[in-house]
Amino acid sequence: MLVLTRKTGEAIQIGEDIEISIVSVKGDQVKLGINAPKNIDIHRKEVYLTIQEENAEASKEIHNLFNILPKKE
């Protein structure tokens, strides 16, 4: 893991397309601004993990559906 120190108004560049800016710092909260192409999904980690869990559950349900369908011989 790379750890960087930045002040309000400073930024971090990731590749050519993603820029993360420090918008403000208040107590233990940091506000980030993220500029990235529209085709890149950006989520808080807890939301991302929930999406991954829901996708895994949905794929299990599809697998179960295939198990009850008649098989071609």
C-alpha angles and dihedrals in degrees: 000000000000113000119198133179117223135171129219109291094024123111146203121223120213112193115315098304111045127069124176115196129191103234099177144337120214118171107308094342125096122192113212129196115206125197112190138142115281091244091066115087115222120193138158106260095247090054091047091052091049090052090050092050092049091049091050091050092049091051090051089054091052090048089051090050091054089052093059097044116098113264122233114240 
